[in-house]
Amino acid sequence: MGAFWRHKLIAALVACVSFSAYALEVEDGYYPAYPATKHADGSRAQLISKGEYLSKMGDCISCHTNVKAGTPAFAGGLPIVTPFGTFYTPNITPDKKTGIGLWTEQDFIRALKKGLSPTGENYFPVFPFAYFANITDDDARALYAYFMSLPAVDQTNRSLPFPFNVPGARLSLWGWKLLFFFPNNVLETNPEKSEQWNRGHYLVDSLGHCSMCHTPLNLLGSPIERNYLTGTFIDGYWAPNISAQGLESVTQDELTHVFSHSMLINDAGPVAGPMTEVVHNSLRYLTPSDQLAIADYLKSVVSQDPLAIAPSYHQQSMIRGEEVYRVVCTTCHQDGRMGAPRIGDGENWTDRVKTSGLDGLYKNAVNGYNSMPYKGACVTCSKQDVESAVDYLLNQSLTRSQRLDLKKHYHKQLPVDGEQIYSEKCGACHNDGHMGAPILGDVATWKPLIAKNIDVLVQNTIHGSKHPKKGACHACTTGDVIAAIKYMVEQSKSASNTSDNYSLW
């Protein structure tokens, strides 16, 4: 849950450990499984099992495992690169020399809920103790029992970068805590709300620490409470608004489907970016009742969206496209963030219209393209809203001469180009083997698939046999699907199979 780069040191440190933005393989790939625990009986076994569930709820494995180095789970060593140096997450296995094996239960609870080491030193708020302070002591004890039952790993912790490794450097954190940290603040039950709502509130604001990625931070790295869960950038991705406003058009079942299946709303492609780890390591393990509790709570949150239009801002009659742009699109298109074409860059927009036509731009904006998420991450926007925003961007970007030059292109349909469709929709899974998809160009894997004949591949893809229907591209025509399949087959057939030209199928 990674790097919210800010101009202040604490701010950079607060966010950067919580996500590691490594791409994940499917479950049987290199990402380590949750390790087996020591044998226990009776109530002890139940406590450990509860702690394991809570550790998944908190996604502890993501930050305390160096996936790239292939180190054991929870042994730490994950490098967090910041403008101020590289930080490494600690070993939290019960090794007595390098881990937490000598910690008492009270040491563990104090670290978790007060951000203090066994010797009384402050932890940097990259460790989300500000959220973990909200958990109950019983849950903290269960977590301690779980971590103490894990296999011990002898892996020495790396030093903090200079100047944070200098004695006394942690004293400055008392000031941050005085301003922003209020320990012993276990969330109280709201008697006016349902049991499910209260459970969701607890999960979101304690171990789930959802706010750490979905709430904007101030210059000192503390969440801006009035903008709670209204979205922000993280590791180059937009963590969307997950308050009631952002999820207005999404049902609880649709939201829990994202948690369980790692697919966006309406199956609009796989979850991408840092959220991939959250689903892979955490949310998919939660019980259906806990997933529904989270959805119930999120859809009740009322916050001040920093991107919302002030009521008096548009007193004149403004086109819908400008309204949508200012609320949603300005986040990326105003300054060209994440590679988005900047508003006013007529040459860039001219090239895009010539390449795809106006219908192509509409299609990319509605369905997502490259770094742009589905509907620009505006789940409350209609298809017409998004298309109006595209029109506004073009109107604000093109000169009169560019408009005249492009007039003949404006209604050009997006060509059925297999490579382009693959890049837009299929590459998210087939580039890296996400969710078990055969990797483009992997001849050995594709050989038995090709042997079944392309008509079988087309049938399975369209109807969703071991594959999302139409590859989760609901806007794709059958011709689009066939073109993409032909492209993938041509790129993945064996070198000895040059006589068969599948592009002619």
TATA-V773611 format. One record per residue. N is the residue number from 1. RES is the residue in one letter. PHI is phi in radians with two decimals (none if undefined). NEAR is the number of other C-alpha atoms within 8 Angstrom. Layout:
# TATA-V773611
N	RES	PHI	NEAR
N	RES	PHI	NEAR
This chain:
# TATA-V773611
1	M	none	15
2	G	-0.33	14
3	A	-1.74	12
4	F	-1.60	11
5	W	-1.14	6
6	R	-2.29	9
7	H	-1.43	7
8	K	-1.91	9
9	L	-1.06	9
10	I	-1.02	10
11	A	-1.06	17
12	A	-1.13	15
13	L	-1.29	13
14	V	-1.01	14
15	A	-1.66	16
16	C	-1.24	16
17	V	-1.48	15
18	S	-1.26	12
19	F	-2.15	13
20	S	-1.93	13
21	A	-1.63	10
22	Y	-1.34	7
23	A	-1.19	6
24	L	-1.83	8
25	E	-1.54	12
26	V	-1.17	10
27	E	-1.04	7
28	D	-1.63	6
29	G	-1.54	6
30	Y	-1.41	7
31	Y	-1.19	11
32	P	-1.18	8
33	A	-1.36	6
34	Y	-1.11	5
35	P	-1.27	8
36	A	-1.21	6
37	T	-1.73	8
38	K	-1.13	7
39	H	-1.14	5
40	A	-2.59	6
41	D	-2.11	7
42	G	0.98	6
43	S	-1.13	6
44	R	-1.14	8
45	A	-1.10	10
46	Q	-1.13	9
47	L	-1.13	11
48	I	-1.13	13
49	S	-1.08	9
50	K	-1.10	11
51	G	-1.12	16
52	E	-1.10	10
53	Y	-1.07	10
54	L	-1.16	12
55	S	-1.16	11
56	K	-1.25	14
57	M	-1.04	13
58	G	-1.52	10
59	D	0.98	12
60	C	-1.09	9
61	I	-1.15	11
62	S	-1.15	10
63	C	-1.49	14
64	H	-1.83	16
65	T	-2.40	14
66	N	-1.60	15
67	V	-1.07	11
68	K	-1.04	6
69	A	-1.47	5
70	G	1.21	8
71	T	-1.37	9
72	P	-1.08	9
73	A	-1.06	13
74	F	1.25	11
75	A	-1.46	17
76	G	1.33	16
77	G	1.50	13
78	L	-1.21	11
79	P	-1.35	9
80	I	-2.01	11
81	V	-1.50	8
82	T	-2.25	11
83	P	-1.10	4
84	F	-1.90	6
85	G	2.20	8
86	T	-1.77	10
87	F	-1.79	12
88	Y	-2.20	13
89	T	-1.26	14
90	P	-1.45	11
91	N	-1.34	15
92	I	-2.04	11
93	T	-1.42	15
94	P	-1.43	15
95	D	-1.17	12
96	K	-1.39	8
97	K	-1.67	7
98	T	-2.03	11
99	G	-1.94	18
100	I	-1.98	11
101	G	-1.11	11
102	L	-1.67	8
103	W	-1.29	9
104	T	-1.46	6
105	E	-1.03	8
106	Q	-1.17	7
107	D	-1.02	10
108	F	-1.13	12
109	I	-1.13	13
110	R	-1.14	12
111	A	-1.11	13
112	L	-1.18	12
113	K	-1.85	14
114	K	-2.18	12
115	G	1.20	14
116	L	-2.16	12
117	S	-1.34	11
118	P	-1.01	10
119	T	-1.64	5
120	G	1.56	6
121	E	-1.45	9
122	N	-1.28	11
123	Y	-1.50	10
124	F	-1.18	11
125	P	-1.28	11
126	V	-1.10	10
127	F	-1.38	10
128	P	-1.36	11
129	F	-1.14	12
130	A	-1.09	13
131	Y	-1.60	11
132	F	-1.15	12
133	A	-1.05	14
134	N	-1.47	15
135	I	-1.41	14
136	T	-1.35	7
137	D	-1.09	7
138	D	-1.10	6
139	D	-1.16	10
140	A	-1.11	12
141	R	-1.15	11
142	A	-1.13	13
143	L	-1.09	14
144	Y	-1.04	12
145	A	-1.05	11
146	Y	-1.15	15
147	F	-1.15	11
148	M	-1.32	9
149	S	-1.67	10
150	L	-1.37	12
151	P	-1.10	10
152	A	-1.29	9
153	V	-2.16	11
154	D	-1.47	9
155	Q	-2.41	9
156	T	-1.16	8
157	N	-1.27	11
158	R	-1.47	9
159	S	-1.27	7
160	L	-1.18	9
161	P	-1.26	10
162	F	-1.17	7
163	P	-1.68	6
164	F	-1.36	8
165	N	-1.62	9
166	V	-1.37	7
167	P	-0.93	5
168	G	1.58	5
169	A	-1.12	9
170	R	-1.34	12
171	L	-1.10	8
172	S	-1.12	7
173	L	-1.26	9
174	W	-1.08	9
175	G	-1.11	7
176	W	-1.10	10
177	K	-1.13	9
178	L	-1.05	8
179	L	-1.44	6
180	F	-2.19	7
181	F	-2.07	8
182	F	-2.21	8
183	P	-1.22	9
184	N	0.99	8
185	N	-1.97	7
186	V	-1.04	8
187	L	-1.08	7
188	E	-1.53	4
189	T	-1.23	5
190	N	-1.60	6
191	P	-1.15	5
192	E	-1.48	4
193	K	-1.93	7
194	S	-1.28	7
195	E	-1.07	6
196	Q	-1.11	9
197	W	-1.07	12
198	N	-1.11	13
199	R	-1.12	11
200	G	-1.09	16
201	H	-1.03	11
202	Y	-1.11	11
203	L	-1.14	12
204	V	-1.21	12
205	D	-1.76	12
206	S	-2.11	12
207	L	-1.10	12
208	G	-1.14	10
209	H	0.57	13
210	C	-1.06	9
211	S	-1.10	11
212	M	-1.10	11
213	C	-1.94	14
214	H	-1.84	15
215	T	-2.11	15
216	P	-1.06	13
217	L	-1.83	10
218	N	-1.44	9
219	L	-1.17	9
220	L	-1.75	10
221	G	1.46	14
222	S	-1.82	10
223	P	-1.05	11
224	I	-1.49	10
225	E	-1.07	6
226	R	-1.18	6
227	N	-1.85	12
228	Y	-0.90	14
229	L	1.15	13
230	T	-1.60	17
231	G	1.78	13
232	T	-2.92	12
233	F	-1.46	10
234	I	-2.64	13
235	D	0.89	11
236	G	1.42	6
237	Y	-2.00	10
238	W	-1.58	9
239	A	-1.44	10
240	P	-1.26	10
241	N	-1.16	12
242	I	-2.00	13
243	S	-1.45	15
244	A	-1.02	11
245	Q	-1.14	9
246	G	-1.21	12
247	L	-1.86	14
248	E	-0.96	9
249	S	-1.63	6
250	V	-1.84	9
251	T	-1.41	7
252	Q	-1.05	10
253	D	-1.12	7
254	E	-1.12	10
255	L	-1.21	11
256	T	-1.20	12
257	H	-1.09	11
258	V	-1.07	12
259	F	-1.06	12
260	S	-1.50	10
261	H	-2.01	7
262	S	0.99	12
263	M	-2.13	12
264	L	-1.16	10
265	I	-0.93	10
266	N	1.09	5
267	D	0.95	10
268	A	-1.47	12
269	G	1.63	11
270	P	-1.26	10
271	V	-1.04	10
272	A	-2.20	6
273	G	1.25	9
274	P	-1.02	15
275	M	-1.13	9
276	T	-0.99	12
277	E	-1.16	13
278	V	-1.05	10
279	V	-1.22	12
280	H	-1.11	9
281	N	-1.74	12
282	S	-2.28	13
283	L	-1.05	13
284	R	-1.23	10
285	Y	-1.50	10
286	L	-1.22	11
287	T	-1.16	6
288	P	-0.96	7
289	S	-1.18	6
290	D	-1.24	10
291	Q	-1.08	12
292	L	-1.16	13
293	A	-1.10	14
294	I	-1.08	14
295	A	-1.08	12
296	D	-1.05	12
297	Y	-1.16	12
298	L	-1.01	12
299	K	-1.28	13
300	S	-1.80	8
301	V	-1.29	8
302	V	-1.93	7
303	S	-2.31	10
304	Q	-1.55	9
305	D	-1.32	7
306	P	-1.13	6
307	L	-1.66	7
308	A	-1.23	7
309	I	-1.47	9
310	A	-1.14	6
311	P	-0.96	6
312	S	-1.60	5
313	Y	-1.18	6
314	H	-2.00	9
315	Q	-1.34	6
316	Q	-1.37	4
317	S	-1.33	5
318	M	-1.93	7
319	I	-1.20	6
320	R	-1.03	9
321	G	-1.07	14
322	E	-1.18	11
323	E	-1.05	11
324	V	-1.12	13
325	Y	-1.02	12
326	R	-1.22	10
327	V	-1.45	10
328	V	-2.00	10
329	C	-1.35	12
330	T	-1.05	10
331	T	-0.94	8
332	C	-1.87	11
333	H	-1.41	12
334	Q	-1.20	10
335	D	-2.09	9
336	G	1.30	11
337	R	-1.21	9
338	M	1.01	8
339	G	1.40	6
340	A	-1.21	10
341	P	-1.12	9
342	R	-1.32	10
343	I	-1.08	13
344	G	1.67	8
345	D	-1.51	10
346	G	-1.05	12
347	E	-1.11	7
348	N	-1.08	8
349	W	-1.17	12
350	T	-1.06	11
351	D	-1.07	8
352	R	-1.20	10
353	V	-1.16	14
354	K	-1.12	9
355	T	-1.32	6
356	S	-1.98	13
357	G	1.33	15
358	L	-1.10	12
359	D	-1.09	12
360	G	-1.15	12
361	L	-1.12	12
362	Y	-1.00	11
363	K	-1.08	10
364	N	-1.12	9
365	A	-1.20	15
366	V	-1.30	12
367	N	-1.66	12
368	G	1.65	14
369	Y	-2.74	11
370	N	0.91	7
371	S	-1.40	9
372	M	-1.37	9
373	P	-1.34	10
374	Y	-0.92	13
375	K	0.93	13
376	G	1.07	11
377	A	1.19	8
378	C	-1.76	9
379	V	-1.22	11
380	T	-1.57	8
381	C	-1.40	9
382	S	-1.46	6
383	K	-1.02	8
384	Q	-1.18	7
385	D	-1.03	11
386	V	-1.16	15
387	E	-1.13	12
388	S	-1.11	12
389	A	-1.14	15
390	V	-1.08	12
391	D	-1.04	9
392	Y	-1.11	11
393	L	-1.04	11
394	L	-1.16	11
395	N	-1.10	7
396	Q	-1.50	8
397	S	-1.93	11
398	L	-1.60	14
399	T	-1.39	7
400	R	-1.06	6
401	S	-1.17	6
402	Q	-1.17	10
403	R	-1.08	9
404	L	-1.11	7
405	D	-1.16	7
406	L	-1.64	11
407	K	-0.93	7
408	K	-1.29	7
409	H	-1.66	10
410	Y	-1.04	10
411	H	-1.94	8
412	K	-1.29	11
413	Q	-1.30	9
414	L	-1.09	8
415	P	-1.12	5
416	V	-1.37	8
417	D	-1.94	9
418	G	-1.02	13
419	E	-1.16	9
420	Q	-1.18	7
421	I	-1.12	13
422	Y	-1.03	12
423	S	-1.09	10
424	E	-1.27	10
425	K	-2.09	11
426	C	-1.47	11
427	G	-1.06	10
428	A	-0.98	11
429	C	-1.82	12
430	H	-1.43	12
431	N	-1.24	9
432	D	-2.13	9
433	G	1.35	12
434	H	-1.08	12
435	M	1.04	8
436	G	1.44	6
437	A	-1.17	8
438	P	-1.11	9
439	I	-1.29	11
440	L	-1.00	9
441	G	1.58	9
442	D	-1.42	9
443	V	-1.02	9
444	A	-1.10	6
445	T	-1.27	9
446	W	-1.37	13
447	K	-0.95	10
448	P	-1.20	8
449	L	-1.24	9
450	I	-1.14	11
451	A	-1.10	6
452	K	-1.30	8
453	N	1.62	8
454	I	-1.15	9
455	D	-1.07	6
456	V	-1.23	8
457	L	-1.05	12
458	V	-1.09	11
459	Q	-1.05	8
460	N	-1.14	11
461	T	-1.23	14
462	I	-1.17	11
463	H	-1.65	9
464	G	1.45	11
465	S	-1.45	8
466	K	0.98	5
467	H	-2.91	8
468	P	-1.03	11
469	K	-0.98	12
470	K	0.95	12
471	G	1.10	12
472	A	1.15	9
473	C	-1.82	12
474	H	-1.20	7
475	A	-1.48	6
476	C	-1.33	9
477	T	-1.47	6
478	T	-1.03	7
479	G	-1.09	8
480	D	-1.08	12
481	V	-1.10	13
482	I	-1.09	10
483	A	-1.08	13
484	A	-1.16	14
485	I	-1.13	12
486	K	-1.05	13
487	Y	-1.10	12
488	M	-1.12	11
489	V	-1.14	11
490	E	-1.08	10
491	Q	-1.43	8
492	S	-2.11	11
493	K	-1.31	12
494	S	-1.27	8
495	A	-1.11	5
496	S	-1.39	5
497	N	-1.83	7
498	T	-1.23	7
499	S	-1.27	5
500	D	-1.60	5
501	N	-1.78	8
502	Y	-1.23	8
503	S	-1.16	7
504	L	-1.57	4
505	W	-1.10	5
